[in-house]
Amino acid sequence: MVMQTTTWQDVTDFEPSEGARTYRKTTQDGITQIVEEILIEQGAPQFSFDGSVSTDPLETHPRYSDPSDGIPATIQEKWLRWKKNPSDAGLDGWKPEDETNARFVEFYGYFRTGVEVFFSPRVTVRVTVLEAGAPDLTNLGKLDVWGGGWPDGFTVPDGINFLLSGVRSQQEGEVFRTTYEYMSSAPGGWSMIIYGA
């Protein structure tokens, strides 16, 4: 972004230029002075990245949640019913300790020893740009990626996607300084059904 700063003085009162991003107006000894900033070139988007981990239920780990390679869907359904209410009549006597599926046995072994959550990677990307108009918020809370693409070299863990989780914008003269925030999913991705555009 390239800004031009201009100072104007006159013996009469006057207003700043229409396209001034910011200005400071003073009057002293009958002379009015305005120092104003005008955007003359936008420049490239500015990116910032935060990486962290969050805790997610162990049954959502890709090793266990993928029905084709992890715990079969029928056992996942029984497990969730049992977890909510071990006495649920719909279980027809099913108990997790009696299950023989190897992947479920592994999972339940962790669960029985108190491992109920796992650390899942999370990435937050913020993109700040100057725009000619107010921001478009139609994709807020939905799957989205920055329209200009991520910068070269930016890599994330496999199996994650992003949703537009926040937008902050402030008008500066004729332009808007807007920051778009994108939050990554856990491995496996945000649900297209729930968060699809």
C-alpha positions in Angstrom: 0.0 0.0 0.0 1.3 3.4 -0.9 0.0 6.5 0.9 0.5 10.1 -0.1 0.6 12.8 2.6 -0.3 16.3 1.6 -0.4 19.5 3.6 -2.7 22.4 2.6 -2.9 25.9 4.1 -5.3 28.8 3.4 -6.6 31.9 5.1 -10.2 30.7 4.6 -11.8 27.6 6.2 -11.9 24.6 3.9 -12.5 20.9 3.9 -10.2 18.0 3.2 -10.1 16.2 -0.2 -13.0 13.9 -0.8 -10.8 10.8 -1.1 -8.7 11.5 2.1 -8.2 8.3 4.1 -7.4 10.3 7.2 -6.8 14.0 7.9 -5.9 16.4 10.7 -7.3 20.0 10.6 -6.0 22.9 12.7 -6.6 26.6 12.7 -4.2 29.0 14.2 -3.6 32.8 13.8 -6.3 32.8 11.1 -4.6 30.1 8.9 -6.3 26.8 8.4 -4.1 23.8 7.8 -5.1 20.3 6.7 -2.6 17.4 6.6 -4.3 14.5 4.8 -3.4 11.0 3.6 -4.6 9.6 0.3 -4.2 6.1 -0.9 -2.5 6.1 -4.3 -1.7 2.3 -4.6 -3.4 -0.6 -2.8 -0.5 -3.1 -2.7 -0.6 -6.8 -2.0 -2.8 -8.5 0.7 -1.1 -8.9 4.0 -1.3 -12.4 5.6 -0.8 -13.5 9.2 -0.9 -17.1 10.4 -1.6 -18.7 13.8 -1.1 -22.4 14.4 -2.3 -24.1 17.6 -4.0 -27.3 18.8 -7.4 -27.8 20.3 -9.0 -30.8 22.0 -11.6 -32.9 20.1 -13.4 -36.1 21.2 -11.3 -39.2 20.5 -14.0 -40.8 18.4 -13.6 -38.0 15.9 -10.0 -38.8 15.2 -9.6 -39.9 11.6 -8.2 -43.2 12.7 -11.5 -44.0 14.3 -14.1 -41.9 12.5 -13.6 -43.0 8.9 -16.1 -45.8 8.4 -14.1 -47.2 5.4 -10.9 -47.6 7.3 -11.7 -46.9 11.0 -14.6 -48.1 13.1 -17.6 -49.3 11.0 -20.6 -46.9 11.0 -22.9 -49.4 12.8 -20.5 -49.7 15.7 -20.0 -45.9 15.8 -23.8 -45.5 16.1 -24.0 -48.1 18.9 -21.1 -46.4 20.7 -22.7 -42.9 20.6 -26.0 -44.4 21.8 -24.2 -46.2 24.6 -22.2 -43.1 25.5 -25.4 -41.1 25.9 -27.3 -43.8 27.8 -25.8 -47.3 28.5 -29.3 -48.5 29.3 -30.7 -47.5 25.9 -33.1 -50.3 24.8 -32.1 -49.7 21.2 -28.7 -51.2 21.9 -30.2 -54.7 22.2 -27.7 -55.6 24.9 -24.6 -54.3 23.0 -21.7 -53.4 25.3 -18.4 -51.8 24.2 -16.4 -54.3 26.2 -17.9 -57.1 24.2 -17.1 -55.6 20.8 -14.5 -57.5 18.7 -13.8 -55.0 15.9 -10.0 -54.5 16.2 -10.1 -50.7 15.6 -12.9 -50.2 18.1 -11.1 -52.4 20.7 -8.1 -50.1 20.3 -10.2 -47.0 20.7 -12.1 -48.4 23.7 -8.8 -49.3 25.3 -7.8 -45.6 25.2 -11.2 -44.5 26.4 -11.1 -46.9 29.4 -7.8 -45.5 30.6 -9.2 -42.0 30.5 -8.0 -40.8 27.1 -11.2 -39.2 25.8 -9.8 -36.4 23.7 -6.9 -35.8 21.4 -5.0 -32.7 20.3 -6.1 -31.6 16.8 -4.2 -29.1 14.7 -5.9 -25.7 14.1 -4.7 -23.0 11.8 -6.1 -19.4 11.6 -5.3 -17.3 8.6 -6.0 -13.5 8.5 -5.9 -11.6 5.3 -5.9 -7.8 5.4 -6.7 -5.8 2.2 -7.9 -2.4 1.2 -11.1 -2.6 -0.8 -13.1 -0.1 -2.8 -16.4 -1.1 -1.1 -17.7 -2.6 2.1 -16.9 -6.3 2.7 -19.1 -9.1 1.4 -20.3 -11.2 4.4 -22.4 -13.8 2.5 -19.9 -16.6 3.2 -19.5 -15.9 6.9 -19.7 -19.2 8.8 -19.3 -21.2 5.6 -16.6 -23.1 3.8 -14.4 -20.6 2.0 -10.8 -19.8 0.9 -9.2 -16.5 0.2 -10.1 -15.5 -3.4 -6.5 -14.7 -4.3 -5.3 -18.1 -3.0 -2.9 -18.7 -0.2 0.7 -17.4 -0.5 3.4 -19.7 -1.9 4.9 -22.0 0.6 1.9 -22.0 3.0 1.1 -25.7 3.9 -1.4 -27.2 6.3 -2.0 -30.7 7.7 -3.7 -33.1 5.3 -7.5 -33.4 5.4 -8.3 -29.9 6.6 -10.4 -27.2 5.0 -11.3 -23.6 6.0 -14.4 -21.6 6.8 -14.7 -17.9 7.0 -14.9 -17.3 10.7 -14.6 -13.5 11.0 -14.5 -10.2 9.2 -13.4 -6.8 10.5 -13.7 -3.7 8.4 -13.2 0.0 8.8 -13.8 2.7 6.3 -10.8 5.0 5.6 -11.8 7.7 3.2 -13.1 6.1 0.0 -11.6 2.6 0.9 -12.3 -0.1 3.5 -9.5 -1.8 5.4 -10.8 -5.3 5.8 -9.4 -8.3 7.6 -10.9 -11.7 6.7 -10.3 -14.5 9.2 -10.3 -18.2 8.1 -10.4 -21.0 10.6 -9.2 -24.5 9.8 -11.1 -27.7 10.6 -9.7 -30.7 12.4 -8.4 -33.5 10.1 -11.4 -34.8 8.2 -12.6 -31.3 7.3 -15.6 -29.2 8.1 -18.8 -30.9 7.0 -19.9 -29.8 3.5 -23.5 -30.5 4.5 -23.4 -28.2 7.6 -21.0 -25.5 6.3 -21.3 -25.7 2.5 -21.9 -22.4 0.7 
